[in-house]
Amino acid sequence: MDVPKVAPRSAAVELAGILDGPEVTRLSLASKRPAGRGDRATWAMVGIALAKSIYALPCWTRVVRLVREHTALQDALGCVGAVPSEWACYRFTRKLRDHGDLLDRCITGVVAGLSEARPGLGRDVAIDGSDMPAYANGQRYVSKGGRERALSEYSDPDASWGHRSAVSTRKGGGFYGYKLHMVVCTATELPLAWTVETASAAETNFALPLLDFVLSAGSTCAPQSWTRAMTTARSTTAAWTAAWLR
């Protein structure tokens, strides 16, 4: 039996659908902009930030280059012929960090909307950490057999050395960067809460705060599910504390 093949939706079409959502609109209206600039400026910058994640690009230079070469992305972002520079993207990232409360409300609105559309969202969750290597040099010594590098000489002083597991053909071991700690719905594989911390931070330190955030955002996380996760986190932390005290 021949089954008609349907072409998958392009990433540009998916991005346009996300930008048309009420959460992004409220984020654009709530942002503080210089006089004379419309809501479309913030709306386009939010879209470029989402494109960086959708296309899994490591730096803003490559994102801007992609948008300049991709007419469908420019149409979705509303910046045809006027693509922002990579420096504008870096400044926008800094503003997002400075106004984290606006971004938190946007994410909370997305999770709450998904919970209404899918009542089973977050009933069973999984928590894990993923490695995020830094775009920087983390070598402890300036040269082989040379002096130890001062903290001010690190290009990314917030990053640190951590451990990651083996994946496919990649060996496990140390890496320099950050870790993404995330709570994911096991049924839909959608992220519900996350935080980015330095690589040396233990994952168990963030399990309980992430679960609290998921519950406060309106998720229908089943009590037996998050109680089991919290019990595991507490027992692991208690074991580590007892071993350290000995």
C-alpha positions in Angstrom: 0.0 0.0 0.0 1.4 3.3 -1.1 1.4 5.9 1.7 1.6 9.6 0.5 4.7 11.2 1.8 4.3 14.6 3.5 7.3 16.9 3.6 8.2 17.9 7.1 7.7 21.5 8.2 10.8 23.6 7.8 12.6 25.1 10.8 11.7 28.6 9.5 8.0 27.7 9.5 8.2 26.3 13.0 10.0 29.4 14.2 7.3 31.6 12.7 4.7 29.7 14.5 6.5 30.1 17.9 6.9 33.8 17.3 3.2 34.2 16.7 2.4 32.8 20.1 1.0 35.0 22.9 4.0 34.4 25.2 6.5 36.0 22.8 4.1 38.9 22.1 3.8 39.6 25.8 7.6 39.5 26.2 8.0 42.0 23.4 5.4 44.4 24.8 6.9 44.2 28.3 10.4 44.9 27.3 11.8 48.4 27.7 13.1 49.8 24.4 14.6 53.2 23.4 12.2 55.8 22.1 11.4 55.4 18.4 11.8 51.6 18.2 8.9 49.3 17.7 7.9 46.0 19.1 9.2 44.2 16.0 12.8 44.9 17.0 12.6 42.8 20.2 10.4 40.3 18.4 13.1 39.8 15.8 15.8 39.5 18.4 13.8 36.8 20.3 13.4 35.0 17.0 17.1 35.0 16.3 17.8 33.7 19.8 15.3 30.8 19.1 16.9 30.2 15.8 20.3 29.7 17.5 18.7 26.9 19.6 16.7 25.3 16.7 19.7 25.1 14.4 22.1 24.2 17.3 24.7 26.8 16.4 27.5 27.5 19.0 28.1 31.3 18.4 26.2 34.3 17.2 28.5 34.9 14.2 27.2 31.7 12.6 23.6 32.5 13.4 23.8 35.9 11.8 25.5 34.4 8.8 22.7 31.8 8.4 20.0 34.4 8.7 21.7 36.6 6.0 21.8 33.7 3.6 18.3 32.3 4.5 15.4 34.4 3.0 12.8 32.2 4.7 14.3 33.0 8.1 14.4 36.7 7.3 10.7 36.5 6.4 9.9 34.7 9.6 11.9 37.2 11.7 10.6 40.2 9.9 14.0 41.5 9.1 14.3 41.2 5.3 17.3 43.2 4.2 18.0 44.4 7.8 19.5 41.5 9.6 20.9 42.5 13.0 24.7 42.2 13.5 26.3 39.6 15.8 27.2 42.5 18.2 23.5 43.3 18.5 22.8 39.7 19.4 25.5 39.8 22.1 24.0 43.0 23.5 20.5 41.4 23.4 21.8 38.3 25.3 23.1 40.6 28.0 19.8 42.4 28.3 18.0 39.0 28.6 20.2 38.2 31.6 19.6 41.6 33.1 15.8 41.2 32.7 15.5 37.6 33.7 12.1 38.1 35.3 10.5 38.9 31.9 12.0 35.7 30.4 10.9 33.6 33.4 7.3 34.9 33.0 7.5 34.0 29.3 8.7 30.5 30.0 6.2 30.0 32.8 3.4 31.1 30.4 4.6 28.5 27.8 4.6 25.7 30.4 1.2 26.7 31.7 -0.3 26.8 28.2 1.2 23.4 27.4 -0.3 22.0 30.6 -3.8 23.2 29.6 -3.4 21.8 26.0 -2.0 18.5 27.2 -3.4 17.6 30.7 -0.8 14.7 31.1 2.2 17.0 30.6 4.7 16.5 33.4 2.9 13.6 35.0 6.2 11.7 34.9 9.5 13.6 34.6 13.1 12.8 34.3 16.0 15.0 35.5 19.5 14.9 34.1 22.5 17.1 33.3 24.1 17.6 29.9 27.5 18.9 29.1 28.0 22.3 27.4 31.6 22.8 26.5 32.8 26.4 26.7 34.0 28.3 23.7 37.2 29.1 25.6 40.6 27.8 26.7 40.4 26.1 30.1 44.0 25.0 30.4 45.4 25.4 33.9 48.9 26.3 32.9 49.9 29.0 30.3 52.3 26.5 28.7 53.7 23.0 29.2 55.8 23.2 32.4 55.0 27.0 32.7 53.3 29.0 35.4 49.7 28.6 36.5 47.2 30.7 34.7 45.7 33.5 36.8 41.9 33.8 37.1 41.9 37.1 35.1 43.6 35.3 32.2 40.7 32.9 31.6 38.6 34.1 28.7 35.5 32.5 30.4 36.1 32.7 34.2 32.6 31.4 35.0 33.3 28.0 33.3 35.1 25.2 35.2 36.2 21.6 34.7 33.6 18.8 35.1 33.0 15.2 34.2 30.8 13.8 31.5 29.8 10.3 30.5 30.7 8.5 27.3 28.2 8.9 24.4 28.4 6.8 21.2 32.1 7.0 20.1 33.0 9.9 22.4 34.9 8.9 25.5 33.9 10.0 28.9 36.1 12.2 31.0 36.8 15.8 31.9 35.6 18.8 29.9 35.7 22.6 30.4 32.5 24.5 30.4 29.0 24.3 31.9 26.2 21.8 32.5 22.6 22.1 31.5 20.4 20.7 34.3 16.9 20.0 32.9 13.5 18.5 33.9 11.8 16.8 31.0 8.4 15.3 30.6 9.0 11.6 29.7 5.8 11.3 27.6 6.3 14.3 25.3 10.1 14.8 25.8 9.4 18.5 26.3 11.6 20.5 28.7 9.7 21.9 31.7 12.5 23.6 33.7 16.2 24.0 33.4 19.2 25.9 34.7 22.8 26.3 33.4 25.6 26.0 36.0 29.3 25.7 35.9 30.5 22.2 35.1 32.0 21.4 38.5 28.6 21.9 40.3 26.9 18.6 41.4 23.6 17.8 39.7 21.9 16.8 42.9 22.1 20.4 44.1 19.5 21.5 41.5 17.0 18.7 41.5 14.7 20.0 44.2 14.6 23.7 43.0 13.8 22.6 39.5 11.0 20.3 40.7 9.6 23.2 42.8 9.6 25.4 39.7 7.8 22.8 37.6 5.1 22.5 40.3 4.7 26.3 40.7 4.3 26.7 37.0 1.2 24.6 37.0 2.5 21.2 35.9 0.4 18.2 36.7 3.4 16.3 37.9 2.2 13.2 39.8 3.1 13.1 43.5 4.6 9.7 43.3 6.9 10.8 40.5 8.4 13.9 42.0 8.5 12.4 45.5 10.6 9.5 44.2 13.0 12.0 42.5 13.3 14.2 45.6 13.9 11.1 47.8 16.7 10.0 45.5 18.2 13.4 45.5 18.1 13.7 49.3 19.5 10.3 49.9 22.4 10.9 47.5 23.2 14.3 49.0 23.0 12.8 52.5 25.4 10.0 51.5 27.9 12.5 50.0 27.7 14.7 53.1 28.3 11.8 55.5 31.3 10.6 53.4 32.7 14.1 53.4 32.3 14.5 57.1 34.2 11.2 57.7 
